[in-house]
Amino acid sequence: MSNIDFLYLDEEDMIKAGVEDMPGCVAAMEETIRLLKIGDYRMGGENNNSHGTMMLFPEESPFPNMPLDSTDRRFMAMPAYLGGEFDMVGMKWYGSNTENRKKGLPRSILMVMLNDKDTGAPLVHMSANILSAYRTGAVPGVGVKYFAKKDAKVMGIVGPGVMGKTTLAAAMAVRPGIDTVKVNGRSQGSIDEFIAFVKERFPTITNIETVSTVEDAVRDADVVSMGASIPMGDSALYPYIQEDWIKPGAVIACTAAAKFDPDFVANRARTVVDNIKLYKAWAEEYAYPTFEQIYIPACQATDLIHEGKMTYDDIDDLGDIIVGNTPAVRNEDDKIIYSIGGMPIEDVAWGTVVYRNALEKGIGTKLNLWKAPALK
């Protein structure tokens, strides 16, 4: 009884176990947000809504081995429990450093561990870069399902990297009629990779346009993905979207930086968030102006609330829409800013689905923690 084995899933195992099943991931994220709304979850911090605990490094140090601050250089632990059909405890752990790309590595390297909710024993340790990318793309997909026009045809992509690809995949899962993609990026290499991805995965997209500006990507688009990799900490660098560029009824899905005119945000835009409590937690954890530190557009809204120009009643929570407390469509011509902050309950949810698939299919490597604990 004291023997503990756990499963190890490398990236190839994760793919075999279905981590790239985007329709399934969108469905899992919709259920995750429903459970979030009814309260069957926990995340970190005293408020149970913290994104996680981040460890940063100093700009200078008297210790020669101490890592120094640079763009996106950090470590972060993101624990969570999610109930319902998932009923699982877990944690995402990652290290991030932009310099990784010079070594042929992703900027962030991620792992997820799931644990027995009663004993704390490990159940699985899994490679999580693809898992995290797909669950992050799937959350915009849930918003597209509820908010985008049923006959949506055109999607704009600002930032054609990993998040651009997975957000497109999620949008196609719920709006398969999209047949035109306009892509804006800073690197021709990433644009070429994105175009190859689209041609391979989505042959029904018959028109792929490379555009030179954010404006060109946004104009006439029914759905826009804002996923450009931008350093946090200076809103002057965040991609700007002008109100009159946005098509009436369009959804701007923001997994990364985007900024808008404050008057538009406060008075005419429809602001939707994946979890309002997450943005309230950020507003507590990061002193005003929060938007200078966290580039997700809803943080611009919480700053406007701090300034007395909006209230929290002006922000719609996606969970309220899923459970039926708030209408999915308020006005057919609403211009929707949909902010996606990302939460570890999402990693736990999709990780649980993939883990259970792996068990059912006999995928992965069994490892032993101990036959019996040396210390009791």
C-alpha positions in Angstrom: 0.0 0.0 0.0 2.9 2.4 0.6 4.4 1.9 -2.9 3.9 5.0 -5.1 4.3 4.9 -8.9 3.6 7.8 -11.2 3.5 8.4 -14.9 5.9 10.4 -17.0 4.7 11.8 -20.3 7.2 13.4 -22.7 6.1 15.7 -25.5 5.7 12.8 -28.0 3.6 11.0 -25.4 1.4 14.1 -24.9 0.8 14.3 -28.7 -0.2 10.6 -28.8 -2.5 11.1 -25.9 -4.4 13.9 -27.7 -3.0 17.1 -26.4 -3.6 18.7 -29.8 -7.4 17.9 -29.9 -8.5 21.5 -30.1 -12.3 20.9 -30.2 -11.9 18.7 -27.1 -9.7 21.4 -25.5 -12.3 24.2 -26.2 -15.0 22.0 -24.6 -12.8 21.4 -21.6 -12.1 25.1 -21.2 -15.8 26.0 -21.4 -16.5 23.5 -18.6 -13.5 24.9 -16.6 -14.9 28.4 -16.8 -18.3 27.1 -15.7 -16.8 25.4 -12.7 -14.9 28.6 -12.0 -18.1 30.6 -12.0 -19.9 28.3 -9.5 -16.8 28.2 -7.3 -15.6 24.6 -7.6 -11.9 25.5 -7.8 -9.0 26.9 -5.9 -5.8 28.8 -7.1 -3.0 30.4 -5.1 -3.0 33.3 -2.7 -5.3 34.3 0.1 -7.9 35.3 -2.5 -7.7 31.8 -4.2 -7.4 33.6 -7.5 -3.7 34.3 -7.9 -2.2 33.6 -11.2 0.8 32.1 -9.3 4.0 32.9 -7.5 6.6 34.5 -9.7 10.3 34.7 -8.8 12.2 37.5 -10.5 15.9 38.4 -10.5 17.7 41.6 -9.6 19.3 44.0 -12.1 22.6 43.7 -10.2 23.9 41.3 -7.6 27.0 40.9 -5.5 26.7 37.1 -6.1 28.4 36.0 -9.3 26.1 33.0 -9.9 22.9 34.9 -9.3 20.9 35.2 -12.6 20.3 38.9 -13.6 17.1 40.4 -14.8 16.4 40.4 -18.5 13.3 40.2 -20.8 10.9 37.5 -19.6 13.5 36.0 -17.3 11.6 34.4 -14.4 10.4 31.3 -12.7 6.8 30.7 -11.8 4.8 28.2 -9.8 1.1 28.0 -10.5 -0.9 25.6 -8.3 -4.6 24.9 -8.6 -7.5 22.6 -7.8 -10.4 22.1 -10.2 -13.5 20.1 -9.2 -16.4 18.7 -11.3 -15.5 16.0 -13.7 -11.8 16.9 -13.4 -11.5 16.7 -9.5 -7.7 17.2 -9.6 -4.9 19.1 -7.9 -1.9 20.1 -9.9 0.7 22.7 -10.6 2.4 24.2 -13.7 6.0 25.1 -13.2 8.1 27.0 -15.7 11.2 29.0 -16.4 11.3 31.7 -19.0 14.1 33.6 -20.7 14.0 35.3 -24.1 17.7 34.4 -24.6 16.5 30.7 -24.9 15.8 31.3 -28.5 19.5 31.8 -29.2 20.0 28.2 -28.0 17.2 26.9 -30.2 14.8 26.6 -27.2 11.3 28.0 -26.6 11.2 31.2 -24.5 9.4 29.2 -21.7 9.9 25.6 -20.8 6.9 24.2 -18.9 6.0 21.1 -16.9 2.8 20.1 -15.2 2.4 17.8 -12.3 -0.9 16.3 -11.2 -1.3 14.9 -7.6 -3.7 12.8 -5.6 -6.0 15.3 -4.0 -6.0 13.4 -0.6 -2.5 12.2 -0.2 -0.5 14.6 -2.3 1.2 11.7 -4.1 2.3 12.4 -7.7 0.1 10.9 -10.4 1.8 12.3 -13.5 4.7 14.6 -14.5 4.1 15.8 -18.0 5.7 17.9 -20.7 3.5 21.0 -20.9 4.6 23.4 -23.6 2.0 22.1 -26.1 -0.6 21.6 -23.3 -0.2 25.2 -22.2 -0.3 26.6 -25.8 -3.5 24.7 -26.6 -5.4 25.5 -23.5 -4.4 29.2 -23.9 -5.6 29.2 -27.5 -8.8 27.3 -26.5 -10.0 30.0 -24.0 -10.2 32.5 -26.8 -12.1 29.8 -28.7 -14.8 29.7 -26.0 -15.2 33.5 -26.4 -15.4 33.2 -30.2 -18.1 30.5 -29.7 -20.3 32.8 -27.7 -19.6 36.2 -29.2 -18.5 36.0 -32.8 -20.9 36.2 -35.7 -22.2 32.8 -36.8 -21.1 33.6 -40.3 -17.7 34.9 -39.4 -15.4 34.7 -42.4 -12.3 36.8 -41.7 -9.8 36.5 -38.9 -6.9 38.9 -38.2 -3.7 37.6 -36.5 -1.4 40.0 -34.8 1.5 37.8 -33.7 1.8 34.7 -35.8 3.7 32.6 -33.2 2.5 29.8 -31.1 -0.5 31.7 -29.7 -1.6 32.9 -33.1 -1.6 29.3 -34.3 -3.6 27.9 -31.4 -6.0 30.7 -31.3 -6.7 30.2 -35.0 -7.2 26.5 -34.4 -9.7 27.2 -31.6 -11.6 29.7 -33.7 -11.8 27.2 -36.6 -13.2 24.6 -34.1 -16.2 26.9 -33.4 -16.4 29.0 -36.6 -15.3 26.6 -39.4 -16.7 29.1 -42.0 -13.6 31.3 -41.5 -11.9 31.3 -45.0 -9.7 34.4 -44.9 -6.8 35.1 -42.5 -4.8 38.3 -42.4 -1.5 38.0 -40.6 0.8 40.7 -39.2 4.1 39.9 -37.6 7.6 41.3 -37.1 9.5 38.3 -38.3 9.2 36.9 -41.9 10.3 33.6 -40.6 7.4 33.4 -38.1 4.9 34.6 -40.8 6.2 31.9 -43.2 5.8 29.2 -40.5 2.3 30.4 -39.7 1.3 30.3 -43.3 2.6 26.7 -43.6 0.7 25.8 -40.5 -2.5 27.2 -41.9 -2.1 25.4 -45.3 -1.4 22.1 -43.6 -4.1 22.2 -40.9 -6.9 24.2 -42.5 -7.3 23.7 -46.2 -10.7 25.5 -46.1 -8.9 28.7 -45.5 -8.4 29.8 -49.1 -7.1 33.3 -48.6 -4.1 34.1 -46.5 -2.9 37.7 -46.6 0.3 39.1 -45.1 -0.3 42.6 -43.9 2.2 45.2 -42.8 0.2 46.9 -40.0 -2.0 46.1 -37.0 -4.7 48.3 -38.6 -4.7 46.1 -41.7 -5.1 43.0 -39.6 -8.0 44.5 -37.6 -10.0 46.2 -40.3 -12.9 44.1 -41.7 -12.0 41.1 -39.5 -14.8 39.3 -37.6 -12.3 37.8 -35.1 -8.9 39.2 -34.2 -6.1 37.4 -32.2 -3.8 39.7 -30.3 -0.8 37.4 -29.5 2.3 39.4 -30.2 5.3 38.8 -27.9 5.8 42.2 -26.3 7.8 42.9 -23.0 5.6 44.0 -20.1 6.3 47.2 -18.3 5.8 49.9 -20.9 2.4 50.5 -22.4 3.9 52.7 -25.1 5.1 49.4 -26.7 1.8 47.6 -26.6 0.0 47.2 -30.0 -2.6 50.0 -30.3 -6.0 49.4 -31.9 -8.1 52.4 -32.9 -11.9 52.2 -32.4 -12.8 52.9 -36.0 -10.6 50.1 -37.2 -12.8 47.5 -35.5 -15.7 46.1 -37.4 -19.1 46.3 -35.6 -19.7 42.9 -34.0 -16.1 41.9 -34.1 -14.3 40.1 -31.2 -10.7 41.1 -30.3 -9.3 38.1 -28.4 -6.3 39.2 -26.4 -3.9 36.6 -25.0 -1.2 39.2 -25.0 -0.7 42.9 -25.2 -3.2 45.3 -26.7 -4.3 48.9 -25.8 -7.2 51.0 -26.8 -8.3 54.6 -26.3 -9.5 54.9 -22.7 -12.7 56.7 -23.7 -13.6 53.8 -26.0 -12.9 51.3 -23.2 -14.9 53.2 -20.7 -17.9 54.2 -22.8 -18.4 52.2 -25.9 -16.5 48.9 -25.9 -17.9 45.7 -24.5 -15.2 44.4 -22.1 -15.3 40.6 -21.4 -12.9 38.7 -19.2 -12.2 35.0 -18.6 -12.3 35.5 -14.8 -13.0 38.9 -13.2 -11.6 37.8 -9.9 -8.2 37.2 -11.6 -8.1 40.9 -12.6 -9.2 42.0 -9.2 -6.3 39.9 -7.8 -3.9 41.5 -10.2 -5.1 45.0 -9.2 -4.4 44.1 -5.6 -1.0 42.5 -6.2 0.3 45.0 -8.7 0.0 48.7 -7.6 -1.8 51.1 -9.9 -1.3 51.6 -12.8 -1.6 47.8 -13.2 -1.7 48.1 -17.0 1.9 49.2 -17.0 2.8 45.9 -15.4 0.3 43.4 -16.8 -0.4 44.1 -20.4 -3.8 42.3 -20.7 -6.4 44.9 -21.8 -8.7 44.3 -18.9 -6.0 45.7 -16.7 -6.5 48.9 -18.6 -10.1 48.7 -17.6 -9.3 48.1 -13.9 -7.1 51.2 -14.0 -10.0 53.1 -15.4 -12.1 51.7 -12.5 -9.4 53.0 -10.1 -9.7 56.4 -11.7 -13.5 56.4 -11.3 -14.2 56.2 -15.1 -15.7 52.7 -15.0 -17.1 50.2 -12.5 -16.8 46.5 -12.3 -20.4 46.3 -13.5 -19.2 47.5 -16.8 -17.1 44.3 -17.3 -18.8 41.0 -18.3 -17.4 37.8 -16.9 -17.4 34.9 -19.4 -18.6 32.5 -16.7 -21.8 34.5 -16.2 -22.5 34.1 -19.9 -21.9 30.4 -19.8 -24.2 29.8 -16.8 -26.8 32.1 -18.3 -26.6 35.1 -15.9 -25.6 37.5 -18.7 -26.6 37.4 -22.4 -24.0 36.4 -24.9 -25.2 39.1 -27.2 -26.1 42.5 -25.8 -26.0 44.4 -29.1 -25.3 42.9 -32.6 -22.8 45.8 -33.3 -20.9 45.6 -30.0 -17.1 45.8 -30.4 -15.9 43.2 -28.0 -12.5 43.3 -26.2 -12.1 39.9 -24.8 -9.2 39.6 -22.3 -7.6 36.2 -21.5 -5.2 36.2 -18.5 -4.6 32.5 -18.3 -5.1 30.4 -15.2 -3.5 27.2 -13.8 -7.0 25.6 -13.4 -6.9 25.5 -17.2 -3.6 23.5 -17.2 -5.0 21.2 -14.6 -8.2 20.6 -16.6 -6.6 19.8 -20.0 -3.7 18.0 -18.3 -6.3 15.8 -16.5 -8.0 14.9 -19.8 -4.7 14.1 -21.5 -3.5 12.1 -18.5 -6.6 10.0 -18.4 -6.3 9.4 -22.2 -2.7 8.2 -21.6 -3.8 5.8 -18.9 -6.6 4.4 -21.1 -4.2 4.0 -24.1 -1.2 2.7 -22.1 1.0 5.7 -23.1 3.9 7.0 -21.0 6.6 5.7 -18.7 5.9 4.5 -15.2 8.3 5.8 -12.6 8.6 4.8 -9.0 8.7 7.4 -6.2 9.4 4.7 -3.5 8.5 1.1 -2.7 8.1 2.3 0.9 9.0 5.7 2.4 12.3 5.8 4.2 10.9 8.4 6.6 7.4 8.3 8.0 
